[in-house]
C-alpha cells in the first residue's frame, strides 16, 4: 500500500501536512505546487488499496480527480475549508470539511489530532489571516503576546512563500519548504534555528516594502481594488498584501489583481473583516474562480474582463 499526501503550498496546507506527518512519519509521496495550483488530484497515480490524504484544496475543483480515485478503490481522507459543492457519499471517502469563516484546514487537522501539535495550527491560522481566532487560540494556549507575534510572522512568511504564478517565483518549492520544517515539532525552534526562516523573513520584508508605494485603482468606504505590476515580487506578495489591506481597513472588502505569465490576471479577494462573507460567491461567478467566504480568488481573469470584474466587485460589496 502506498500513501500520498496532496497539499496546498501555502501556510495552511504546509502546517496541516506537518501536523499529520509528525503524528504519522511513515514514508509517503508528496504532491503540491504554488498556492493557485489546486487541481492536484489529477496528478495522483494511485492504485486500489492505496491511501490519499488531501489538504486544503477545494473538493469542487478536484471533483473529477477525486471520483477517479474513489472508483479505483483508493481510500481518500479529505481535510478542507474551501467551497466544496456536493460532497460525494462514497465508502472510500472520509471528509473533514467545514466552510465556516473562522476555520482553516490546519485547525480541522488540529481537532482531528486532539491538539497534539497545536502551535503549528495557530501558526497556520495566522498565515490564513484568521488573526482574531489565532490570537484567541494563542492566549488560551498560554502564549505571551511576544510569542503570538512570532507565530504570526512565521504564518505570514510560510503563506507568502506559496504565492507566485510559477514555482520560479517562489523562494522555496513548497515540498522543499516542508522538508525545512519537517524536523521541528515546535515552531519556535524553527524560528530560532532555521536558515529558511531567515531567508523568508528577508524576502517578505523586501517585497512588502515595495508594495508601500501602490495606490488603489478604485476605492470607497466599502471596497478598494489594486492593480499590481507585472513583477515576481508583486506575484509573491499579492496574498499577504491583500491580507494587510484587510487588516488595516477592516470595514472594506479588497481585491488585488496581478498579471500572470498567461497574459491574464490572478485575483485575490478579501471580504471585510467585520462581515467576512461573500468572497467565494463573487469569485465563483468567473471561470477559474473559487475559495471560501472570507477569502477567495480567480486564477486566470482575461484582460478584457478586468473592468467587468472591478464593477462586479464594487457592486457585490456595496
matplotlib code that plots the C-alpha trace (Angstrom):
import matplotlib.pyplot as plt

x = [0.0, 1.3, 0.4, 0.1, -0.3, -1.7, -1.4, -1.8, 1.6, 0.5, 0.8, -2.4, -1.5, 2.0, 1.0, -1.8, 0.6, 3.3, 0.9, -0.2, 3.3, 4.5, 1.8, 2.5, 6.0, 5.7, 7.3, 4.8, 4.7, 4.1, 2.2, 1.9, 2.5, 2.1, -0.9, -3.1, -2.2, -5.2, -6.2, -3.7, -5.6, -5.2, -1.5, -2.1, -1.3, -2.6, -3.8, -6.5, -5.9, -3.6, -4.4, -4.5, -4.8, -5.9, -5.2, -6.5, -7.7, -11.3, -13.2, -15.3, -12.3, -10.9, -14.2, -13.1, -9.8, -11.4, -14.1, -11.4, -9.5, -12.6, -13.8, -10.3, -10.9, -8.4, -9.0, -9.3, -9.3, -10.1, -9.5, -10.6, -12.5, -13.0, -16.1, -16.9, -20.1, -21.9, -19.7, -19.8, -21.2, -18.7, -17.4, -13.8, -14.1, -13.8, -14.4, -13.4, -14.9, -16.0, -16.8, -17.1, -15.4, -13.2, -11.9, -8.8, -7.6, -4.9, -7.5, -9.5, -6.4, -5.7, -9.1, -8.5, -5.2, -6.7, -4.3, -1.1, 0.8, -1.4, 1.3, 1.5, -2.2, -2.1, 0.7, -1.5, -4.4, -2.2, -1.0, -4.6, -5.4, -7.6, -6.0, -8.6, -9.1, -5.3, -4.8, -7.6, -6.0, -2.6, -4.0, -5.8, -2.5, -0.8, 1.5, 2.7, 1.9, 5.5, 5.3, 2.0, 3.6, 6.4, 3.9, 2.1, 5.2, 6.0, 2.5, 2.8, 6.2, 5.0, 1.9, 4.0, 6.2, 3.2, 2.2, 3.5, 2.5, 5.0, 7.5, 10.2, 8.6, 8.9, 11.8, 11.2, 9.3, 6.6, 7.8, 11.3, 9.9, 8.1, 11.4, 12.9, 10.2, 9.8, 12.2, 10.7, 7.8, 7.9, 7.6, 9.7, 12.6, 12.2, 12.1, 15.3, 17.4, 16.4, 18.1, 15.0, 13.1, 15.7, 15.5, 11.7, 11.8, 14.2, 12.3, 9.0, 10.2, 11.8, 8.7, 6.3, 8.3, 8.0, 4.2, 4.1, 4.1, 1.0, -2.2, -5.8, -7.3, -10.6, -11.7, -14.6, -15.8, -16.9, -14.2, -10.9, -9.2, -5.5, -3.7, -0.2, 2.7, 3.9, 6.9, 7.9, 7.9, 4.3, 3.2, 4.9, 3.4, -0.2, -1.9, -0.2, -0.7, -4.4, -4.4, -2.5, -5.2, -8.0, -6.4, -5.7, -9.2, -11.5, -14.7, -13.6, -13.5, -10.4, -9.4, -5.8, -5.2, -1.7, -0.6, 0.5, 2.6, -0.5, -1.2, -4.2, -4.7, -4.6, -7.1, -7.2, -10.4, -10.8, -14.2, -14.3, -13.2, -16.4, -18.5, -16.3, -18.8, -19.3, -15.8, -16.4, -19.8, -18.2, -15.3, -17.4, -19.1, -15.9, -14.1, -11.2, -12.7, -13.2, -12.2, -14.0, -16.4, -13.8, -11.1, -11.3, -9.7, -9.7, -6.7, -7.0, -9.1, -8.9, -7.7, -11.0, -12.9, -10.9, -13.3, -16.3, -14.7, -14.0, -17.6, -18.9, -16.7, -17.8, -21.5, -21.1, -19.7, -21.7]
y = [0.0, 3.4, 6.6, 10.1, 13.5, 16.1, 19.6, 23.3, 25.0, 27.9, 28.1, 26.3, 23.4, 23.1, 23.2, 20.8, 18.4, 18.9, 18.1, 14.9, 13.8, 14.5, 12.1, 9.6, 9.8, 6.8, 7.0, 8.8, 10.5, 14.3, 16.2, 20.0, 23.3, 27.0, 28.2, 28.5, 25.1, 23.5, 20.7, 18.4, 15.2, 14.9, 14.3, 11.3, 8.0, 5.6, 2.1, 0.1, 0.0, 3.0, 5.9, 9.5, 12.4, 15.7, 19.0, 22.5, 22.3, 22.6, 19.4, 21.0, 22.0, 18.4, 16.5, 14.7, 13.6, 12.6, 10.5, 8.8, 7.7, 6.6, 4.5, 2.9, 1.8, 4.3, 5.3, 9.1, 11.3, 14.9, 18.0, 21.4, 24.6, 25.9, 25.7, 22.0, 21.8, 18.5, 16.1, 12.6, 9.8, 7.0, 4.3, 5.1, 8.8, 10.3, 14.1, 16.6, 19.7, 22.9, 26.1, 28.3, 31.7, 31.2, 27.7, 26.7, 23.3, 23.2, 23.8, 20.9, 18.7, 20.1, 18.9, 15.5, 15.1, 16.4, 19.3, 17.2, 19.9, 22.9, 25.6, 24.7, 25.0, 28.5, 29.4, 28.4, 30.4, 33.5, 32.7, 32.3, 35.7, 34.4, 36.9, 37.3, 33.5, 32.9, 35.4, 33.8, 30.4, 31.7, 33.2, 30.0, 28.2, 30.4, 32.2, 35.7, 38.5, 38.4, 34.6, 35.1, 37.8, 35.3, 32.7, 35.4, 36.3, 32.7, 32.1, 35.2, 34.0, 30.5, 31.8, 34.4, 31.6, 29.9, 32.8, 33.1, 32.3, 29.5, 27.7, 30.0, 33.0, 31.3, 31.3, 27.6, 24.9, 24.1, 20.5, 21.8, 24.2, 21.3, 19.5, 22.5, 22.4, 18.6, 18.0, 20.7, 19.7, 23.2, 26.2, 28.4, 26.0, 26.5, 30.3, 30.2, 27.8, 27.6, 29.5, 29.1, 31.2, 34.0, 33.8, 34.0, 36.9, 38.9, 38.2, 39.1, 42.4, 43.4, 42.6, 44.2, 47.4, 47.6, 47.4, 50.5, 52.7, 51.1, 53.1, 51.8, 51.5, 52.4, 52.8, 54.0, 53.3, 49.8, 48.4, 49.0, 47.3, 47.3, 46.5, 45.3, 45.5, 42.5, 41.5, 38.5, 40.4, 41.5, 38.0, 36.8, 39.5, 39.6, 37.4, 39.0, 42.4, 41.6, 40.5, 43.6, 45.8, 43.8, 44.2, 47.9, 48.6, 46.0, 47.6, 47.4, 44.5, 44.3, 42.9, 42.6, 41.9, 40.7, 40.0, 36.4, 34.5, 33.5, 37.1, 37.2, 38.3, 36.4, 37.9, 37.8, 38.9, 39.6, 40.3, 42.8, 41.6, 43.0, 40.9, 38.0, 36.7, 36.7, 36.5, 32.9, 33.9, 36.7, 34.7, 31.6, 33.8, 33.7, 30.9, 29.5, 31.3, 29.7, 30.0, 30.5, 33.0, 35.4, 35.0, 33.8, 34.3, 33.9, 32.1, 33.4, 36.5, 37.6, 41.2, 42.2, 41.1, 43.3, 46.2, 43.9, 42.2, 45.5, 46.7, 43.4, 43.5, 47.0, 46.1, 42.9, 44.5, 47.7]
z = [0.0, -1.0, 0.8, -0.8, 0.8, -1.5, -0.1, -0.9, -1.0, 1.4, 5.2, 5.9, 3.6, 4.9, 8.6, 8.1, 6.4, 9.1, 11.9, 10.3, 9.4, 12.9, 14.1, 11.4, 10.0, 7.6, 4.1, 1.8, -1.6, -1.6, -4.2, -4.2, -6.1, -5.9, -3.9, -7.0, -8.4, -6.9, -9.3, -7.7, -7.6, -11.4, -10.6, -8.2, -9.8, -7.1, -7.2, -5.5, -1.7, -1.7, 0.7, -0.3, 2.2, 0.7, 2.5, 1.8, -1.8, -3.0, -3.4, -6.1, -8.1, -7.7, -8.2, -11.4, -9.9, -6.6, -8.3, -10.5, -7.3, -5.4, -8.4, -8.5, -4.9, -3.5, 0.2, 0.4, 3.6, 2.8, 5.0, 3.7, 4.3, 0.7, -1.5, -1.8, -3.7, -3.1, -1.1, -2.6, -0.5, -1.0, 1.3, 0.4, 1.2, 4.7, 4.6, 7.2, 5.5, 7.3, 5.4, 8.5, 8.1, 11.2, 10.3, 8.3, 7.3, 9.9, 12.6, 11.3, 11.5, 15.0, 16.1, 14.4, 16.3, 19.6, 19.7, 19.5, 17.6, 18.4, 17.9, 14.3, 13.9, 15.5, 13.1, 10.1, 11.4, 11.5, 8.0, 6.7, 8.1, 10.9, 13.1, 15.8, 16.0, 16.1, 18.9, 20.9, 20.5, 21.4, 24.6, 25.5, 24.9, 27.4, 24.9, 25.6, 23.2, 22.0, 21.3, 19.5, 17.3, 16.5, 15.3, 13.4, 11.5, 10.8, 9.4, 7.2, 5.8, 5.1, 3.4, 1.4, 0.0, -1.6, -3.8, -7.3, -10.9, -11.1, -8.9, -10.2, -8.5, -5.1, -2.6, -1.9, -3.7, -1.2, -0.8, -0.1, 2.5, 4.1, 4.3, 6.1, 8.8, 8.9, 11.8, 14.1, 16.3, 17.9, 15.6, 18.0, 17.4, 13.6, 14.1, 16.2, 14.2, 10.6, 7.8, 5.8, 8.3, 7.9, 4.1, 4.1, 6.6, 4.5, 1.2, 2.8, 4.3, 1.0, -1.1, 1.3, 1.4, -2.4, -2.0, 0.1, -3.0, -4.5, -5.0, -5.5, -8.9, -7.2, -3.6, -1.5, 2.1, 1.3, -1.0, -2.8, -5.7, -6.5, -9.8, -9.1, -11.6, -13.7, -11.5, -9.4, -6.2, -6.9, -7.5, -4.4, -2.2, -3.6, -1.0, 2.0, 0.6, 0.3, 4.0, 5.0, 3.3, 5.0, 8.5, 8.1, 6.8, 8.4, 7.1, 3.5, 1.1, -1.1, -4.5, -5.7, -9.4, -10.5, -14.1, -14.6, -17.2, -19.3, -20.1, -17.7, -14.1, -10.9, -8.4, -4.6, -2.9, 0.8, 2.3, 5.0, 8.4, 10.1, 7.7, 6.3, 3.8, 0.0, -1.4, -2.7, -4.2, -6.2, -7.5, -8.4, -11.0, -13.0, -14.7, -12.6, -9.5, -6.1, -2.4, 0.8, 2.3, 3.8, 1.1, -2.5, -5.9, -9.6, -11.2, -14.8, -15.4, -19.0, -19.6, -21.3, -18.2, -15.8, -15.9, -15.5, -12.5, -10.8, -11.4, -10.1, -7.1, -6.2, -6.7, -4.7, -1.6, -1.7]

ax = plt.figure().add_subplot(projection="3d")
ax.plot(x, y, z, "-o")
ax.set_aspect("equal")
plt.show()
